[in-house]
Amino acid sequence: MIYEIKKMKLNWMITWVFIMVEQVNSENRGIQSGNCLPYKAVIIWDTYTEGYRFFYYQRVFIVKLINEMPDNSKIYLKIFGSDTTSFLHFDKDHLNDTWVEKIAGINDPARFRNTSISFEIIKNDVFDILNTSMAVEYFFVVNECSKIEEQVIKMLQKQKTFVAFSGDTDPSAVWTRLSTNKDHLIKLNDDIHGSLGPFVDILCTDSLLMCDTDMYWNGFRCYRCSYICTSIPSEFCQKECPYYGIQTRNGKQPESTDSDCGILHSFSTRSYVILTFVTISLVFLCIHIGVILKNECDKKKE
């Protein structure tokens, strides 16, 4: 017990020191890039994992990610992995680092249990029609044990969605489908302390896109990209609608996948239809058998 407490304190101190260094580096790089606008960042963090190393990668990545965000960005951090979901909401301000201690103090993943990322946790963000003053970007910080409902992937097909994956294996088709494209997926490994590189450039590019990936902002509202894009996209089309024409993530059709820690929770509409048909058929079959048996009994009585 004493050993576990000392281990937790040491891990917390290591993370805290690193985060403080990241804060200084962030300020030295410049608080806000000229190519970035403040945006709403919805970060879904699945903390359950079978190894502390991956949990550590995730925590470091989230700190680096938030440090790269422009001031006045709205951060919604949603933490999975336990019986309850924790929330952390704040506006990015390089002069206020109270959020750092809260992230550094998140417990060791061994205390958590494996849960599935459900649609309930993001539906309020997806249907937030009141917040149209800035772009919205989704970040899923997951690992090889993570599970996600099919409905989440379907609802985010036209959103700017990033996936940060940690694990000994490569990201499965589930996560490549969830990410907007291959450039929106990053694998976290031992060089996590290095720069996020081109990943940051994409964050800034997407911060300029106020609408869904199949629409563009004309200064007042969102319009369909088909109004400005043709079979041969113009330079204006490529700037305003860089993801126009993406029907499915990386050309892959919906599919489930197995992992060492669990399986994708996927149950399509077609499955519901088949199940309903089979249930109704069984009910009618039981009624029919009941009628036959009743008739047989009536004949025997006669």
N, C-alpha and C positions, 0 to 999 in steps of 0.2 A: 504493500500500500504506500509506504514511504517512498519507495523507489519510483512508483508511478507518479506520485506528486512531484518529485524532483525532476522527472523526465518532462512532465507537462510544463513546469516552470522554465526549464532549459529551452524547450522548443519555443515557448512564448518569447523568451528573451532574444533568441536568435532571429526570430521573425521580426521582432520589434526593431532590432538594430538594422536589419536589412531595409525595413520600411523607411526608417529615418534617413538612410543613405539615399533611397529612391526619391524621397521628398526633396532633398537637396539637389539631386541630379535633375529632377523635373523643373525646379526653379531656374537652374543654370541653363537648361535647354530653351527656356522661354515659356511663358505661361500659356500663350495661345498662338497657334500658328495662323498665318494670314489666310491659309487655305481651309481653315476649319471654322465651323459655326457651332454654337452650343446646341446640343441635342438631348433628347430623352433616351437614356440607356436603361434597358430592362435586362438585368443580369440574373440568370437562373443558375445557381450553383448547387450541384449535386455533390454533397460532401462525403457520401458513403464510398468507401474503397477498402480493399483488403491490404493496402500498404500505405504507411504514413508518407512515403516518398511522393506518391502521386497527389496526396492531399496537400502537401507542402508546395508542389508545383502549382496547384490550382490557386492557393492562397497568394503566392507571390505574383502569379499572372494577374489576378484581380487587382492587386495594389498597383502594379505597373500600368494596367489598363486604365484605371481611374486617374492615375497621375497624368496620362496622356490626353485625357479629355479636356476640352476648353472650359474655362471658368463659366459659370452660370448654366452648365449642363445639369440636367435633372437625373439623378441616379436612383434607380429602384433595384436594390439587391434583395433577391429572394433565395433563402438558404434551405435546401432540402436535405434529407438524410436522417431526420429524427421523427418522432411521433407527431411533432408539430412543426410548422414551417415558420422560420424567423424572417422578419422583414427589416430592412434598413433603407430609409429614404432620406436623401439630403441633396442640396444643391452644391455643385462643385465650386470650391473657393480655396485657392492656394494658401490663403491666410488662416484657414480653419481646418485643422487636421484631426479633429475629434473622432472621425470615422476610422482612422488608422488603428487606434487602440481596440475598437470594437471588432474589427476584422482579425487583428492579431490575437485576440482573446477567444476566438472560436475553438471549441474543444477538439481533441483528437478524434478522428473518425471511428476509432474502435468502439466508441460509445453510441454510435448511430446504428440504424438498421436500414436495409435497402428498401426504398420506396420508388414508385413510378412518378415521373414528371407528368402531371395531369393538365388537362385543358383548363380546369377550374382556376389554376394559379395564374394564368395569363389572360383569361378572357376579358377582364376589366381593362387591361392595357390594349388588347386588340380592338375592342369596341369603344375606346375612348375618343369620341367624336368632338369633345370640347377642346382637346389639346391639339390645335392645328398650327400653332405658332412656331414649331420646330420639328425637325425630322425625328423619327423613332428608329432606334437600332436595338436588335435583340442579341443577347450573348448567352450561349449555353456552355457552361464550364462543366464538362462531364468526364467520365472515365470508362474503362472497359466493363465496369459493373453497372453502369447507368442504364435505366429503362425509360421509355417515353411512349405515351399514347399516340396512336396513329392520328387522332383528331388534331393534336398539336401541330404535327407536320403539315396537315392539310390546311389548317388555318393560317399558317405562316408562309405559304407558298409565294405570296406576293409581298412579303416583308423583307427588309434588309436584315438578314440573320447570319450571325457568326457562331462558329463552334470551336471551342478550345478543348482538345481531347488529350487526356493523359493515360498512359498504360503501356504495357509491354507489346501489345498488338497494335496493328494499324486500325484506324477508325473504320467501323463497319459501314455498310451501305445506308444504314439508318441515318448516320450523322452526315454523310455526303449528300443525302437527299434533303436534310434539314437546312444545311448551309445554302446561301444564295448561289454560290458557285465554288469552284475549288479554291479560289483565292480567299474565300471567307472562312476557310477551315485551317486551323493551325494545330500542330501536335506539340505538346509541352514535353520537354525532356531535360537533360542535365544542364543544358546551356540556357536555362530559364532566366539566369541573371543577366544575360545579354540583351541587346536591343530587340524590340519587337519588329524592327525593320519595316518592310513593305506593308505589313499588317496595319501599321499606323496610318499609312497613306490612304488605305482603303477606308479606314474609319472617317478620315477627313472628307474624302470624296462622297461618301454616303451621307455625311452631315449636311451636304448641300441639296440633297434630294428630299423634298418635303412630303412626297406622296408615295403610294405603293410603287412597286417596281414596274408596273405596266401603265403608269400614269406620270404626268409631269406637272409642275407648278408654273402657272402663267403670271404669278404675282398676286392673284386674288383667290384662285381655287385650283383644284386638280382637274386635269383633262386627260383623256385617253391618249396614249402615245401613238396610236394609229392615226391620229390627226396630223402628226408631224413626221412620221416614219413611213418609209416605203420599203420595197424589197431590197433596194440598195440604200441603206441608211446614210443620211447626210451627216455632216460634222455636227450640226445643231442637234440632230436626233441622238447621236452617240453621246453628246454631252448631257442632254436632258433626260435621256432614257437609256442609260448604259446597259441595263439588264432586260431591255424589251425583247420579247421573243422567247424567253425562258418559260417553257411549258411545265417541265418537271426538272427537279434538281439533277444537273449533270446528265440529263437524258435517261435517268433511271426510273423505272416504274415502281410503285409502292410494293414493298416486300417486308416481311418480318425477318428477324435474325435471332440466332441463339448466341449466348455468351457463357463464360464460366460462372457468371454471377446471376444471370437471369435472362429472360427473353423479352422481346418487345411486346407490349400490350397492344395488340392490333385486332380490331374486330370491325370489319367493313360493313357498309350498308347492305351489300350483297349477302353477307353472312346472316344478317338479321332477317332478311327476306326469306332465305332458305330455312332458317330456324323457325320462323313463324309458319311457313308452309308445312313443315314437318309436324309441328305441334297441332295445327288445325287438322291435318290428315289423321293423326293419332286419335284426336277427339272424336272425329266422325267414325273412325274404325271401331272405337270402343262403343259408341252409340249403336252402330250397326250390329256388333256382336251381342250387345245387350238385348236388342230387339229380337235377334234370332233365338237367343236362349229363352227369352220370355215366351216366344211362340212355341218352342219345344215343350216348355213346362205346361202351357195351356193345353197342348195336344195330349200330353200324358194324363192330365186331370180329366179330360173328356173320355 
